[in-house]
């Protein structure tokens, strides 16, 4: 049997293994009906419900950070290995193959990156392929804005304002947003389906040729064959219009009333329903928040719109908001495009053209015991420095002052947010992981309290940078070493 035939046979047998069984080797699942639920291991998930696995369809998905796949893809993401390696790992784990076959067809065979890519494309679940297509940005922007307008109109009819009272209180009193920021940030009370009457009229007027069929590839909308109409999933919460670097609305996120959880406005769930068609994934878009005036050339990357709002307001930095650090490749591509977009989008102090000075990251303080998030963060910042050449810094603070950077800003502790040399931080974290690997077999299996305990020990002597101090990477970028010829002179 050649390696292709062997892999075909192995993959078919793996697909007979319940997805929940594979996932259970890494996380704790709770069964509810036909689905299994868990806390998502790929973002700071604190409430059950976003992450779901379906054995019948052979897929898993997180509806908050919008990543998913089959059981093999889950192991690949968790163990940070490629799809083929994960397939062999699962096969060995569930006795689909023997140790001898593992050595023969994996350890003693060479697979190029192209080989692995082709294998993944051949076996990756139907969900990944069918939900890949998303409407053009121009269509997304037009449709989402019409949906937000209809939703705000619905709220005005109920309360006289563009938000219902409880949502206005949360945004103004808790999050500290002004009416202007609420309007420009495209916040709205997520509507019930009574909004469809007004929304349908707006769509038909804006797209007279296609009408409601324009929603076919727009995340969040789907066609119900029983009701014979386009509709959207129910939710109670605050909608947030997610905007790209040109201010176009490319997605909607919902801050749910119950539990304060976040989820994407997505219709990818339709893959599991025969009576629903035309659903598509949100695509996990990256959000860009501009301050009224850009006062510096530092770009800050954080988690979530509310944190980004406070950062942009307080420090005058363009802020990139991610909803799940696993989307960091999109962040790198966005940073490449950003300088050109800035000149069209906002005012900024300084000489033209706009250039980026540094990149700073401001992730929640519990990153100290969330090894998965830290390693994704490190991969992202490594790539930014190596491929784009921008110096990167980590922003961090005492967790007792607040979990998120917005907590510190709103509570008057902005001066307690410190900047750290990425290279020094990474070296300490590598030693921390080595210690945990030795103690628990794998650092990721260590309890949070143990990770936090050893983090405090290892980072006790790591000093933050004072104003004007540069990291070694930053210093050498500004002062490149002289060539041998220059030194000889």
PAGUDO-980638 format. One record per residue (C-alpha): chain; y, x, z. Coordinates in Angstrom, 2 decimals. Layout:
REM PAGUDO-980638
R  kette       c2       c1       c3
R      A        Y        X        Z
...
This chain:
REM PAGUDO-980638
R  kette       c2       c1       c3
R      A     0.00     0.00     0.00
R      A     3.37     1.44    -1.01
R      A     6.36     1.25     1.35
R      A     7.97    -1.73    -0.41
R      A     4.79    -3.78    -0.15
R      A     4.36    -2.77     3.47
R      A     7.96    -3.72     4.37
R      A     7.62    -7.08     2.55
R      A     4.51    -7.88     4.57
R      A     6.08    -6.68     7.84
R      A     9.26    -8.71     7.35
R      A     7.34   -11.89     6.56
R      A     5.35   -11.51     9.78
R      A     8.52   -10.86    11.80
R      A     9.98   -14.12    10.51
R      A     7.08   -15.93    12.18
R      A     8.29   -14.67    15.57
R      A    10.65   -17.19    17.24
R      A    14.20   -15.87    17.17
R      A    14.56   -16.73    20.85
R      A    11.63   -14.43    21.69
R      A    13.35   -11.52    19.99
R      A    16.70   -12.22    21.62
R      A    15.06   -12.60    25.03
R      A    14.16    -8.91    24.97
R      A    17.87    -8.15    25.39
R      A    19.60   -11.19    26.92
R      A    18.83   -14.24    29.09
R      A    18.54   -17.50    27.13
R      A    18.73   -21.09    28.37
R      A    17.10   -23.76    26.24
R      A    18.97   -27.00    25.56
R      A    17.23   -29.26    23.10
R      A    16.34   -27.39    19.92
R      A    18.79   -24.57    20.60
R      A    18.88   -21.67    23.03
R      A    22.18   -20.62    24.61
R      A    23.40   -17.45    26.27
R      A    26.50   -15.48    27.18
R      A    27.43   -13.58    24.04
R      A    26.86    -9.82    24.50
R      A    29.37    -8.93    21.79
R      A    32.58   -10.10    23.46
R      A    33.86   -10.85    26.97
R      A    31.95   -14.11    27.23
R      A    32.13   -15.71    30.67
R      A    31.06   -19.27    29.87
R      A    27.77   -20.52    28.41
R      A    28.02   -22.41    25.14
R      A    29.50   -20.17    22.45
R      A    26.31   -18.27    21.67
R      A    23.41   -20.24    20.21
R      A    20.02   -19.48    18.66
R      A    17.85   -21.82    16.62
R      A    14.14   -21.03    16.20
R      A    13.69   -23.60    13.43
R      A    16.30   -21.94    11.24
R      A    15.53   -18.45    12.50
R      A    19.16   -17.63    13.22
R      A    21.58   -16.94    16.07
R      A    25.34   -17.20    16.08
R      A    28.33   -16.84    18.38
R      A    30.96   -19.45    17.55
R      A    33.64   -17.55    19.47
R      A    33.47   -14.10    17.88
R      A    31.79   -15.56    14.77
R      A    29.00   -13.06    14.26
R      A    25.38   -13.94    13.71
R      A    22.21   -13.36    11.75
R      A    18.48   -13.28    12.24
R      A    16.48   -11.70    15.06
R      A    16.40    -8.29    13.36
R      A    20.18    -8.34    12.91
R      A    20.57    -9.06    16.62
R      A    18.55    -5.99    17.60
R      A    20.49    -3.93    15.06
R      A    23.80    -5.00    16.61
R      A    22.63    -4.58    20.20
R      A    21.02    -1.17    19.72
R      A    23.60     0.03    17.17
R      A    21.01     0.89    14.54
R      A    20.58    -0.15    10.90
R      A    18.73    -3.26     9.79
R      A    15.61    -1.44     8.61
R      A    15.25     0.56    11.82
R      A    15.68    -2.65    13.82
R      A    12.98    -4.33    11.72
R      A    10.48    -1.61    12.50
R      A    11.52    -1.70    16.15
R      A    10.88    -5.46    16.40
R      A     7.58    -5.14    14.52
R      A     6.36    -2.47    16.93
R      A     7.62    -4.41    19.96
R      A     5.68    -7.56    18.97
R      A     2.55    -5.75    17.73
R      A     3.15    -6.69    14.11
R      A     2.44    -3.04    13.22
R      A     0.64    -0.24    14.98
R      A     2.06     3.06    16.21
R      A     0.22     4.75    13.35
R      A     1.80     2.44    10.77
R      A     5.22     3.01    12.36
R      A     4.79     6.76    11.92
R      A     3.44     6.43     8.41
R      A     5.99     4.01     6.96
R      A     9.08     4.82     9.02
R      A     9.02     8.19    10.76
R      A     7.44     9.95     7.79
R      A     9.39     8.16     5.06
R      A    12.90     8.77     3.91
R      A    15.24     5.82     3.38
R      A    18.70     6.40     1.96
R      A    21.73     4.31     2.93
R      A    21.34     2.47    -0.40
R      A    17.68     1.74     0.41
R      A    18.63     0.26     3.78
R      A    21.45    -1.79     2.23
R      A    19.16    -3.25    -0.43
R      A    16.50    -4.10     2.14
R      A    19.05    -5.89     4.34
R      A    20.39    -7.85     1.36
R      A    16.84    -8.85     0.43
R      A    15.85   -10.11     3.86
R      A    19.04   -11.15     5.60
R      A    19.01   -14.83     6.53
R      A    20.19   -17.65     4.31
R      A    23.03   -18.35     6.73
R      A    24.69   -15.05     5.90
R      A    24.63   -15.68     2.17
R      A    25.53   -19.35     2.05
R      A    28.42   -19.16     4.48
R      A    30.01   -16.08     2.95
R      A    32.36   -17.78     0.50
R      A    35.80   -18.64     1.86
R      A    38.69   -20.16    -0.11
R      A    41.54   -17.89    -1.33
R      A    44.23   -17.01     1.22
R      A    46.81   -19.19    -0.53
R      A    44.56   -22.23    -0.20
R      A    43.75   -21.48     3.44
R      A    47.43   -21.14     4.28
R      A    48.39   -24.41     2.57
R      A    45.49   -26.44     4.01
R      A    45.78   -25.15     7.57
R      A    49.55   -25.72     7.64
R      A    49.06   -29.30     6.45
R      A    46.41   -29.83     9.12
R      A    48.76   -28.46    11.81
R      A    51.63   -30.66    10.57
R      A    49.44   -33.76    10.72
R      A    48.20   -32.78    14.19
R      A    51.73   -32.29    15.50
R      A    52.77   -35.64    14.03
R      A    49.86   -37.28    15.83
R      A    50.96   -35.69    19.13
R      A    54.57   -36.85    18.59
R      A    53.41   -40.43    18.16
R      A    51.66   -40.20    21.54
R      A    54.14   -38.17    23.59
R      A    57.34   -37.78    21.59
R      A    56.73   -34.01    21.30
R      A    54.64   -31.79    19.04
R      A    52.23   -31.11    21.93
R      A    50.62   -33.36    24.49
R      A    52.05   -32.81    28.03
R      A    49.12   -30.80    29.46
R      A    49.18   -28.42    26.48
R      A    52.93   -27.97    26.65
R      A    52.67   -27.16    30.38
R      A    49.96   -24.58    29.76
R      A    51.86   -22.83    26.98
R      A    55.26   -22.85    28.67
R      A    54.57   -22.59    32.40
R      A    51.34   -20.59    32.38
R      A    51.70   -18.50    29.24
R      A    55.49   -18.18    29.30
R      A    56.11   -19.24    25.68
R      A    59.39   -20.69    24.48
R      A    59.74   -23.70    22.18
R      A    60.57   -21.28    19.38
R      A    57.44   -19.19    19.91
R      A    55.30   -22.34    20.17
R      A    56.69   -23.54    16.85
R      A    56.50   -20.20    15.03
R      A    53.12   -19.36    16.57
R      A    51.71   -22.59    15.13
R      A    50.33   -23.92    18.41
R      A    49.24   -27.56    18.35
R      A    47.19   -30.09    20.26
R      A    43.85   -30.16    18.47
R      A    43.51   -33.71    17.11
R      A    40.80   -36.32    17.02
R      A    39.64   -37.66    13.68
R      A    42.36   -40.31    13.52
R      A    44.43   -37.48    12.04
R      A    42.40   -37.69     8.82
R      A    44.47   -40.56     7.42
R      A    47.73   -38.60     7.44
R      A    46.00   -35.31     6.59
R      A    44.23   -36.85     3.58
R      A    47.53   -38.18     2.23
R      A    49.11   -34.73     2.58
R      A    46.17   -33.01     0.87
R      A    46.13   -35.44    -2.06
R      A    49.85   -34.91    -2.55
R      A    49.64   -31.11    -2.33
R      A    46.50   -30.85    -4.48
R      A    46.56   -33.83    -6.87
R      A    43.81   -32.45    -9.13
R      A    41.20   -31.51    -6.53
R      A    42.25   -33.75    -3.66
R      A    40.00   -33.43    -0.61
R      A    37.53   -31.29    -2.58
R      A    39.95   -28.43    -1.94
R      A    38.38   -28.32     1.54
R      A    35.00   -27.25     0.14
R      A    35.37   -23.58     1.14
R      A    37.90   -23.94     3.96
R      A    36.49   -23.03     7.40
R      A    36.32   -25.94     9.84
R      A    35.89   -28.67     7.25
R      A    32.67   -30.10     5.82
R      A    31.40   -33.09     3.88
R      A    29.44   -35.74     5.77
R      A    27.04   -37.35     3.28
R      A    26.43   -40.37     5.53
R      A    30.12   -41.15     6.05
R      A    30.88   -39.96     2.49
R      A    33.99   -38.09     3.45
R      A    35.32   -34.68     4.46
R      A    35.83   -34.26     8.18
R      A    35.87   -31.59    10.91
R      A    34.07   -30.89    14.23
R      A    35.31   -32.49    17.43
R      A    37.06   -30.38    20.07
R      A    39.54   -30.87    22.90
R      A    42.01   -28.07    23.31
R      A    44.97   -26.18    21.88
R      A    44.83   -25.07    18.27
R      A    46.30   -21.71    17.31
R      A    47.23   -20.84    13.74
R      A    45.93   -17.31    13.10
R      A    48.22   -15.41    10.72
R      A    47.75   -12.28     8.64
R      A    50.29    -9.50     8.12
R      A    52.19   -11.65     5.59
R      A    52.43   -14.65     7.90
R      A    49.82   -16.65     6.00
R      A    47.58   -18.88     8.10
R      A    44.05   -17.62     7.51
R      A    42.23   -19.36    10.34
R      A    42.48   -21.56    13.40
R      A    41.26   -20.75    16.88
R      A    40.84   -23.36    19.58
R      A    41.49   -22.76    23.26
R      A    39.23   -25.40    24.79
R      A    40.44   -27.49    27.74
R      A    37.06   -27.26    29.44
R      A    36.58   -23.81    30.95
R      A    39.41   -22.22    29.00
R      A    36.96   -20.85    26.43
R      A    37.90   -19.98    22.87
R      A    36.08   -20.90    19.68
R      A    36.79   -20.64    15.99
R      A    37.58   -23.66    13.87
R      A    34.43   -23.17    11.80
R      A    31.89   -25.30     9.99
R      A    29.11   -22.72     9.77
R      A    26.91   -24.97    11.94
R      A    26.28   -27.18     8.90
R      A    23.55   -24.77     7.79
R      A    21.28   -26.47    10.35
R      A    22.07   -30.02     9.15
R      A    20.72   -31.62     5.98
R      A    23.30   -34.43     6.09
R      A    26.29   -32.05     6.11
R      A    27.42   -29.89     3.20
R      A    30.16   -27.42     2.22
R      A    30.49   -25.81     5.63
R      A    31.67   -22.22     5.89
R      A    32.29   -19.57     8.52
R      A    35.76   -18.70     9.81
R      A    35.20   -15.09     8.79
R      A    36.65   -13.85    12.12
R      A    40.19   -13.28    10.78
R      A    42.52   -10.74    12.41
R      A    45.78   -12.06    13.86
R      A    49.13   -10.27    13.50
R      A    52.05   -11.03    15.83
R      A    55.53    -9.73    14.99
R      A    58.31    -9.41    17.58
R      A    61.69   -10.87    16.65
R      A    62.85    -7.32    15.97
R      A    60.49    -4.36    15.70
R      A    61.99    -1.73    17.99
R      A    59.34     0.98    17.69
R      A    56.65     2.24    15.35
R      A    53.69     1.91    17.70
R      A    51.02    -0.62    16.74
R      A    49.15    -2.19    19.66
R      A    45.69    -3.75    19.33
R      A    44.63    -6.30    21.94
R      A    42.30    -9.25    22.51
R      A    43.69   -12.71    21.83
R      A    46.96   -14.34    20.77
R      A    48.43   -14.87    24.23
R      A    48.22   -11.17    25.09
R      A    49.69   -10.29    21.70
R      A    52.62   -12.66    22.27
R      A    53.56   -10.98    25.56
R      A    53.20    -7.46    24.17
R      A    55.34    -8.18    21.12
R      A    58.02    -9.81    23.25
R      A    58.14    -7.11    25.97
R      A    57.84    -3.88    24.02
R      A    58.94    -4.82    20.49
R      A    55.69    -3.63    18.91
R      A    53.78    -5.24    16.08
R      A    50.59    -6.40    17.77
R      A    47.18    -6.91    16.21
R      A    45.00    -9.47    17.95
R      A    41.23    -9.45    17.59
R      A    38.79   -12.10    18.73
R      A    35.73    -9.92    19.23
R      A    35.87    -6.13    18.88
R      A    32.88    -6.14    16.50
R      A    35.37    -7.02    13.73
R      A    37.07    -3.62    14.06
R      A    36.41    -2.59    10.45
R      A    38.79    -5.34     9.40
R      A    41.37    -3.92    11.81
R      A    41.20    -0.51    10.13
R      A    41.74    -2.08     6.70
R      A    44.63    -4.13     8.07
R      A    46.37    -1.05     9.46
R      A    46.24     0.50     5.99
R      A    48.11    -2.49     4.54
R      A    50.53    -3.04     7.39
R      A    53.45    -0.66     6.54
R      A    54.01    -2.33     3.19
R      A    53.93    -5.79     4.73
R      A    56.41    -4.98     7.52
R      A    59.32    -4.49     5.15
R      A    58.82    -8.01     3.79
R      A    58.12    -9.73     7.07
R      A    60.60    -8.66     9.74
R      A    63.59    -6.69    10.91
R      A    63.04    -3.29    12.44
R      A    65.16    -0.57    13.90
R      A    65.06     2.81    12.21
R      A    64.94     4.34     8.78
R      A    63.10     2.88     5.87
R      A    60.37     2.91     4.79
R      A    58.52     1.75     7.86
R      A    55.86     4.18     9.06
R      A    53.35     3.91    11.86
R      A    53.80     6.38    14.72
R      A    50.76     5.75    16.94
R      A    48.05     3.18    17.61
R      A    47.48     1.93    21.15
R      A    44.71    -0.33    22.43
R      A    45.13    -2.80    25.31
R      A    41.76    -4.35    26.09
R      A    40.91    -6.16    29.31
R      A    40.48    -4.07    32.47
R      A    36.83    -5.04    32.77
R      A    36.13    -2.74    29.83
R      A    35.26    -0.17    32.47
R      A    31.89    -1.87    32.98
R      A    31.51    -3.48    29.57
R      A    29.81    -0.62    27.75
R      A    29.24    -2.62    24.54
R      A    32.94    -3.30    24.13
R      A    33.93     0.28    25.00
R      A    31.58     1.77    22.40
R      A    32.94    -0.54    19.70
R      A    36.45     0.45    20.79
R      A    35.58     4.13    20.54
R      A    34.11     3.67    17.06
R      A    37.28     1.88    15.95
R      A    39.69     4.48    17.34
R      A    37.55     7.37    16.04
R      A    37.79     5.85    12.56
R      A    41.55     5.30    12.84
R      A    42.12     8.94    13.76
R      A    39.64    10.39    11.27
R      A    40.28     8.16     8.24
R      A    43.92     7.16     8.72
R      A    45.20    10.11    10.74
R      A    47.07     8.05    13.34
R      A    46.96     9.26    16.97
R      A    45.41     6.62    19.21
R      A    45.83     6.00    22.94
R      A    44.12     3.73    25.45
R      A    46.31     1.54    27.67
R      A    44.78     0.82    31.06
R      A    45.71    -0.39    34.53
R      A    44.26    -1.21    37.94
R      A    41.99    -4.23    37.49
R      A    43.16    -5.64    40.82
R      A    46.59    -6.28    39.24
R      A    45.09    -8.48    36.54
R      A    42.34    -8.60    33.98
R      A    44.51    -8.83    30.88
R      A    47.68    -7.00    29.94
R      A    49.51   -10.33    29.78
R      A    48.73   -10.89    33.47
R      A    50.60    -7.68    34.35
R      A    53.55    -8.48    32.11
R      A    53.95   -12.04    33.42
R      A    53.59   -10.88    37.05
R      A    56.19    -8.11    36.75
R      A    53.77    -5.16    36.73
R      A    54.56    -3.76    33.29
R      A    55.29    -0.37    34.87
R      A    51.65    -0.22    36.08
R      A    50.30    -0.13    32.53
R      A    49.46     3.50    31.76
R      A    48.73     5.42    28.58
R      A    45.66     7.68    28.42
R      A    44.55    10.51    26.15
R      A    41.71     9.04    24.09
R      A    39.78    12.32    23.86
R      A    39.84    12.93    27.62
R      A    38.84     9.33    28.29
R      A    35.96     9.46    25.79
R      A    34.57    12.67    27.30
R      A    34.50    11.11    30.76
R      A    32.91     7.91    29.47
R      A    30.24     9.92    27.63
R      A    29.33    11.61    30.92
R      A    29.28     8.21    32.62
R      A    26.85     6.88    30.00
R      A    24.64     9.97    30.36
R      A    24.47     9.35    34.12
R      A    23.59     5.70    33.63
R      A    21.01     6.52    30.96
R      A    19.30     8.85    33.42
R      A    19.35     6.24    36.17
R      A    18.44     3.06    34.27
R      A    16.73     4.29    31.11
R      A    19.60     2.88    29.06
R      A    23.20     2.59    30.21
R      A    23.53    -0.93    28.78
R      A    20.81    -2.12    31.14
R      A    22.77    -1.01    34.22
R      A    24.21    -3.84    36.38
R      A    27.97    -4.31    36.06
R      A    28.56    -3.36    39.68
R      A    26.79     0.00    39.18
R      A    28.74     0.76    36.02
R      A    31.99    -0.09    37.79
R      A    31.04     2.04    40.81
R      A    30.34     5.16    38.75
R      A    33.31     4.50    36.48
R      A    35.62     4.73    39.49
R      A    33.98     8.03    40.47
R      A    34.15     9.63    37.03
R      A    37.66     8.45    36.23
R      A    39.18     9.21    39.63
R      A    40.67    12.47    38.36
R      A    41.65    11.29    34.86
R      A    45.44    11.36    34.84
R      A    47.52     9.07    32.68
R      A    50.10    10.53    30.34
R      A    53.72    10.57    31.42
R      A    56.53     9.51    29.13
R      A    56.83    11.96    26.27
R      A    53.41    13.57    26.85
R      A    51.15    13.70    23.82
R      A    47.41    13.81    23.38
R      A    45.95    16.97    21.86
R      A    45.24    15.11    18.63
R      A    48.82    13.86    18.46
R      A    50.30    17.27    19.26
R      A    48.29    19.04    16.53
R      A    49.23    16.33    14.04
R      A    52.92    16.99    14.71
R      A    52.48    20.76    14.97
R      A    49.69    21.78    12.59
R      A    48.30    25.26    13.12
R      A    49.77    27.98    11.01
R      A    47.71    29.31     8.15
R      A    46.29    32.79     8.28
R      A    48.90    33.93     5.75
R      A    51.76    32.62     7.91
R      A    50.31    34.28    11.01
R      A    49.97    37.56     9.15
R      A    53.63    37.43     8.18
